[in-house]
Amino acid sequence: MTDVWDDVMRLSEFMENREFRPVTQSQPLSERFRNIRHNYSLYQELVDADLASWMSGNPYEIANWTMLFTPIEAAAWHDIRAVGLPLWPQLPVGRYFVDFGNPVRKIALECDGKQWHDEKKDAKRDLDLMMQGWTVYRVPGWRCKRVIDRPDDLMEMSDEEQKAFWRRHRDETMRGVIDGLRREFTA
């Protein structure tokens, strides 16, 4: 019990002159991203002081993400959280913010809505990130939001039909991407 109390006291002392800044949807984007960057910087200080972890921490300490996500990001976040991947939303990496990332494993997930992405700019950005040692998963927005309902008669289908369904599910939804990310974190 004293170990927990000691940790609480260390955290309290550490945070005495520090605070996370609010991040709201009503803020101008520049202020919002400045506050997100500040909060992640503070979180990194906690990690450096051995008071937090990028692999098991709580991303909601940085911001209330559910209030800030686009519909595509919200759908991806649901899948990320459902399997417990240690990814952090809007993670600053150098001069960029990746949609979801983990700074320990240097893995980024980018969810591309049509109106916000340009293939040439994305390719340059991905190259910049890869030069910094990051692995970038890029997923089209439609795939982030896509849901394929499991057929009621799945168990009655032939093995080949079942395999075809699961292959389609993997290839047309976030399932395949999530499986790839899970392998990255368990390797």
Secondary structure, DSSP 8 states (H G I E B T S, - for coil): -HHHHHHHHHHHHHHTT-------TTS-HHHHHHHHHHHHHHHHHHHHTTS--TTT--GGGT--GGGT--HHHHHHHHHHHHHT---EEEEEETTEEEEEEETTTTEEEEEE-GGG--HHHHHHHHHHHHHTT-EEEEEEHHHHH------TTGGGS-HHHHHHHHHHHHHHSTHHHHHHHHHHHH-
